[in-house]
Amino acid sequence: MRQIDPDFLALPLGQLADAALQRARDLGAEHADFRLERIRGESLSLYDTRLEGAVDADDLGFAVRVVKGGTWGFASGIDLTPEAAARVAEQAVRVAEVSAPINREPIELAPEPVYSGLTWVSPYEVDPFEVPQADKVALLAEWSAGLLKGADHVSARLLQVKEQKFYADSSGTSTTQQRVRLHPSLNAMKASEQGFDDMSTIAPPVGRGYEYLTGTFWDWAGELAQLPELLAEKLAAPSVEAGDHDLVVHPSNLWLTIHESIGHATELDRALGYEAAYAGTSFATFDQLGELVYGSPIMNVTGDRTVEHGLATIGYDDEGVAGQSFDIVRDGILVGYQLDRRMALMKGFGRSNGCGFADSPGHMPIQRMANVSLKPAPDGPATDELISRVERGLYIVGDKSWSIDMQRYNFQFTGQRAYRIENGALAGQVRDFAYQATTTDFWRSMEAVGGPQTYVLGGAFNCGKGQPGQVAPVSHGCPSALFRGVRILNTVQEGGK
């Protein structure tokens, strides 16, 4: 297990928190919390083996959030002195006082046990920021050179983040955390007589260290060796036949459908209408809790802030709530939502399930997504067996473009590649495909889920929400799954070509 970096621990964390929290108390705040963050990010991008861009960013600062007179107040700063921390606390209280006349709903927070002086570090072996940048560029260039033997152009990118947080609040909680995440990706492009197309790696972003690029968890050599041949096959493939098809969907595609049609739809602030301006509200309204048939009886979905290597995995959230695992859909029925402390108490849940998060010290925590995942069947089938159950259909691998309405209900998704299934066997790739459905129709058509051997934790670094906009990393695990009678569009025909 790695330890929190000494240079972060050497910052005056406790002194700043004490100064800010005491000043907030003196000014009459009912609640106050202090959060100091250092977020380091590096981005490398290559095109045809040549380095195109390298960005190394370091964001360090702190924030004070208060509840005064039942109203939120928030302010942030970068001067790491006790005097500055006290001034920021004064600003936060002043914001609450100025806002109070227009506040129609008193802010109360669900109770949470006190966690004093605890630390948490995500599981990783090699800190990517300790690996020389030249070594990372050389590895991406080597991989790109291999792909160029079968592609016209190749782009490669590596994103890495180290996030360090110290949190303290007026109830006595104090926590210090550090987590690391990586997202490597390569995209091959090729033109032929049949046209132009591209294909990307399906390796997911992970909450791991640099060992992910050197043989841990993912077979990079195997995937990269296959990519040019798969792309050539896609270029020569016929256009899909539109109509209703049975689908077998690989986790590398299904994670995104989960994210858009379940993850966002079951954020309680969205379901209650508090998150409406940024990508809408939700069809899964609170009055349907315990009654909405979200999917078939084999559908079981959890929210999880504790799963190993998850992008949204934490020890404690940005409201001092311990990470938890909780049910969202059980046996096809909507049974839970993702909660922060305010929403939890407002709707009678008693306790938050740890979904408060801010993406920088300059932003206030808002309700964000946990690792929302579809459970595999304990003794479920392999992907090949799911395919064998289909007479006529498609097998879809990898994510690509997507579209979903403001209620998280009507959607359309494409993928990196799709294979015809004929009489239980794969029969070559097709192009120009998209699957279209409503959220409930799609998940109710799910007939079977694969076993644990098919399960993959996918995800993204950049889930967007809020105004001002924030981004959050989140993972979604799922097995391969079989869906019956899903509408398939031919995107060329739909485009009038």
N, C-alpha and C positions, 0 to 999 in steps of 0.2 A: 504494500500500500504506500503510495506517495504521501508526502507531507506538504502542508501549506508552505509556500515559499517564504523564507525568512525575511526577505525585503518587504513583503506585504505586512507580516506580523510586526516589523519594526516601526511601522507607521503609528502615530499616536491615537490608535483606535478608541481605546477606553476613555482617554482624556477628552476627545472631541465629543463622544457620545454623552459623557457625563455633563459637559458644559451645555450641550444642546437640550438634553432632556430636563435638566434642572431649570434652565431658563423657561422652557415651555410650561413646566409645573408652576413656576413663580407667576406666570402670566395667566394662570387659570385654565390651562388645557386639561380636558378630561382624559385625553389619551395623547401620547406622543411616541413616535418611533424615529430612529436614526439609522441611516444606511450609508455606509462608505463602500464604494466599488472601485476596483481597477479592472478594466476590460481591455485585454490586448488582442488584437486581431492581425492576421497576416493573410494576404491574398497574392497568389502567384498565377500568372496566365501566360501560356505559350501558344504560338501558332506555327505549325510546321517545324517544330523543334526549337524555334527561336523564342527567347524570352520577350514578351510584349509588355508586361507590366508587373510591378512588384510594389505592394503597399504594406507598410507596417505601421499600425496605429495603436495608440495607447491612450485610453480615456480614464482619467482619475478624478474623482470628486465625491461629494457626499450630498445627502438629501435629508430634510426633516419634514415629516408629515404629522399633522396634529388634528385632533377633533376639539374644537372650542365652541361651546354653546350649540352643540349638535351639528356643526358645520365643518367641512374639510378645510384645511389650510395646508399649503405645500410651498416649499422653497428649497433651493439647492445652492451649493457653492463649491469653490475649488481651493480656497485658502485654508490649509490644514493647520489652523491654530484654534485653541479653545475660544478665543475672543470672536473669531469669525464664525465658529459653530453656534455661539450664543446669538450672534446677530442674525444668522439664518433662521434660527428658531423664532426670534422676534418677528421676522418677515412672514414666516408660516402662520404664526398666530394672527398677525395683522391681516393676512389674506382671509383667514376664517372670519374675522370680525367684519371686514368689508363685505364679504359674501353673505353673511347671515341674513340680511333683510330679504334676499331673493331665494333663500333656501326654504323649500316647502316640506322637506322630509328630513327629520332629525337623523343624524348618523349615529348608529349604534353598531358595535362590533361583537361578533360571537366570541364567547370566552375560549381560551386556549391555555393548556398547562404552561407553566413557566419552565424554560430551558436555559439554564445558567451556565455560561462558559463552555458551550459544546462546539465541537468542530466536525466537519464532514468534508471528505475529498472523494471525487469521482474515481472509479477504478481505471487506471491507465498505467502503462509500464514506462514508456519513453515520452518525455515532455517534448512536443514538436518544436517548441521554441529553443530547445537546447541542441537541435539538429542544425548544422550550418545550412544557410539558405542555398549555397552552391550545391550541396548534396541533394536537396529537394528538386532544384531545377534540373540537375543531371538525371535524376530518376524519371521525371516527367518527360524530358527530352528523349531518353532511351525508349520509353514506352511509345512516345509519338513516332519515333523513327521506325519502330516495328509496325505500327499501323499504316504508315505511309507506303509500305510495300504493297498494300492492297487498297489504298484510298488516295484520292487526289489531294485532300487537305485534312489536317488534324488540328483540333484545338484541345488544349489541356488546361486544367485549372485545379488549384488546391487552395481551399479555405481552411483556416485553423483559428481557433479562439481559445483563450484562457480567461475564465471569468472568476474573479475573487470578490467576495462580499463579506462585510462585517455588518451585523444587524444588532440593534439593541432597542428596547422599548421601555416605557414607563412602568410596565408590570414586572420587570426584572429579567426578562429574556435577553440573552446575548448569545449569538452564534457567529462562527467564522467558517467560510466555505470556499472551496476551490474546485472548479470543474473544467475539463478540457474536451473539445470536440473538433472533429475533422470532417471535411467533405472533399474528397478527390473525385474528379470526373474527367472523362475524355470523350470527345465527339469526333467521329470520322465522317467525311463528306466525299461523295463520289458522283460524277456525271457519266452518263452512258447514252446510247441511242434511245433508251427508254425514258430518259429524263434525268433529273437530279434528285438526290435524297441524302439523308444523313442518319446516323445511328449513334447513340450514346451508351456508355457503360451503365449497367443497372446496379452497380455497387452502391449501397446506401450510405448516407452520412451517418456518423457514429459518435457516441460518447466514449471514444478511445484515444490512445496516444498514437505516436508515429509508428508503433508496431503494426498498425493496421495496413500500412503501405509495404511492409516487409514480410508478409506471410501469415499474420495472425488474423483469423476469422474469414478472410476472403481470398479466393484463388485469382489473383490479378493476372498471372501469366495465362491461365486457362481462358479467362474471359476475353482478354485482349487478342489472343490467338484466333478466337472464333469470330471476332467482330467484323473483319473485312469480308469473310465469306458470307456472313449473315446479311451484310449490307448489299453485296452483289446479288444475292438471292432476292432481296426485297426489291431491288431495281428492276429485276426481270419478272417480278410477280404480277399476276393479273389483278384487275380491280375487283374489289369485293362485290358480292351479290347482295343487294339490299334486301331486308326482310327480317322476320323474326328468327333468331338463332339461339340455340343453347350456347352458353359461354362457360369456359373454364378460365378463370382469371388468376394469374400468378401474383404473389405478394408484391412484386416490383411495380405492378400496376394498381392493385387493389388498395394499397396504403393511401393513395391520393383520394380515391373515392370515399374511403373511411374519413379522411381528414375533412373533406368538404361537406359530405352529406350526414355525418354523425358528429365529428369533432366540433365543428362550428355550430351545428344545430342544437347541441346539448350544453352550450355555455348558458348559464342561467340568466346572466345579464342580457344576452341576446333574446332568449325566450320570453323575457319580461318586457322587452321593448326599450331597455336602457341603452343598448348598443344597436342603433338603427342607421346612423349616417354612414358608417363604414361597412359596406357590403350587407346591409340589411339586418333583419331580425331573425325569426325562426318559425317554421311551421309547427315545431314541437313545443307548443305553448304549455304553460304550467298546469292548466286545468286538465291536461291529458296525462299527467303523471300517474303511473300505475294502471293506465287504461290503453294508451296508444299501442296498437300492434305495429311496432316498428319494422319487424321482419318475421321470418319463419321461426318456428320453435327451436331450431338449432342455433339461432343467433344469440350469442352471449358476448357483450362488449364491456370492457372495463376501462376506467380511467386510472392511471397509475403514475405516481411521482417517485416510485421506488425501483422500478425495473432496471436491472444492470445494463449499463451502456446506453440507456435511453437519453435522447437529447433534452427532454423536459424533466429528467430525473434530478432531484435535489434532496438534501437532507432536511431543509427548512425553507419555506417560501419567503417572499418579501414582506410578509405580515407576521413572521415568527411562528408559522404553523408547520408542524412536522409533516413530512411527505407521507402519503397514504396511497393505498389501492382501494378502489370502490367500484361498485357495479353501476353501469349506465343503462344497459339493456340486458335483461335476464329472460331467457326462453322466449325471445322475440318481443318482450314488453318493455316499454320505457319505464325505468324504475329509479333513475337518478340523473343529476346534473353536475356539472363542474361549478364549484363554488369558491368565492372568496369570503372573508369574514363578514362583510356587510350583507351580502346576498344570503348567506347562510342563516343569519339571525332574522332577517326580514321575512323569510318564507318558512321559518319554523324548523330548520334542519338542526339547529342546536350548535353545530360545529362546522367550520370550514373544512373542506377536503384538500386544502393546500394549493389553491390555484391563483394566488396573488403573485404577480411578476412585473417588474419594470426592466426595460432593456438597457437603461443607462442611469447614472446618478442624476441626470437632469430630468428624468421622467418619473411621474407618480405611478405606483403599482396599480395595475388594473387586473381584472379577471382574465387569465390566460389559460390556454389549453394544456391539459395533462397529456401523457402518453396514452392516447386512446386506441385500444387494440381489440381486435376480434379474436376470440379464443379458438384454438384448434380443438378437434375432437380427440379425446385421450387415446383412443385406439383407431383413429381415423385413417383413411386411405392415403396412399401416395398420389402425387399429381398424375402419374401415368394411369392409375386406376380411375381417377375422375374422368380423364380423357376417354377411357375405354367405355364409359357409360353413355357417350354422346354419339348419336348416329349422324347428325348434321349440325355443325356449329363452328365455333372459333375458340382458339386458345390465345389469350392476349398476354403479352410480356412487356414490361417496362412502361413508365409513364411518359406522357408527352403533353399535348394541349388538353385543356379542360374548360368547361363553362358551367356555371350553376346560378340559379336566380337568387334574388334577394332574400327569399324565404328558405333557402337551402332545400328546395323541393324538386324543381325541374332541372335536370342536368344532362350533360353530354361530355363524354371522355374519349380520347383516342389513346394510342400507345406507341411504343417503339416498334413493335412488330406484332403481327397476328398470323396465325396458322389456321388453315381450314382443317376441320375435323370431319372425316368421312368414315362411317362405320367403325367408330372407336379408335381411329388411328390418325396421326397427323399426315396431311396431304399437301404440304408446301405452304409458303407464305402468300398472303394477299395484301393489297395496298388500299389506300383511300377509305379506311374504315373508321367508324365512330360508333360507340354504343350510347343509347339515349333512353332515359326512363325518368319516372319520378322516384324520389328516395324510397318511399314505402313500397311501391311496386317492385323495385329492384331488390330490396332486401327480403321481401316476402317471397320472391322467386328463388331464393337460395335453397337448393335441395340438399347439398352436402358440403361439409368443410373437411379439409385435409387434416392429417395427423400432425403431431409436433415436428416430424421430420420435414414437413413442408413450410414450417413457420419461419418468417424473416421479419426483422425489425427495420422497416423503412422510415422515411421521414424527410424533413427539410429544416434548413437554418432560418428561413425567412417568412414565417407565418405573420401576416400583417393584421393589425387591428388598432383601433383607437384614433383619437384626434387630440393632440398631435399624434401622428402615426408612430407605432412601435412595431418592432419585429421580435419574434420569439422562436427559439428552436424547439422542435417537437418531433417525437417518433411515433410511428403507428405500426404495431406488429399484426401479422395476420398469416393464416395458412393459405394455400391455394383453395379455391372454392368453385362450386358448380352452380350455375344459375340457368333456369329454364325460360325459354321464350322471351328473350330480350331483343328489343328493336335495334337492328344494325342499319346505319346510314352509309350510303356511298357518298363521301364528302365531295367528290368531283361532280357528281350529278346534282347534289344539293347546291353546289356553287354555280350551277347553270352552264357547266362546261361540257 
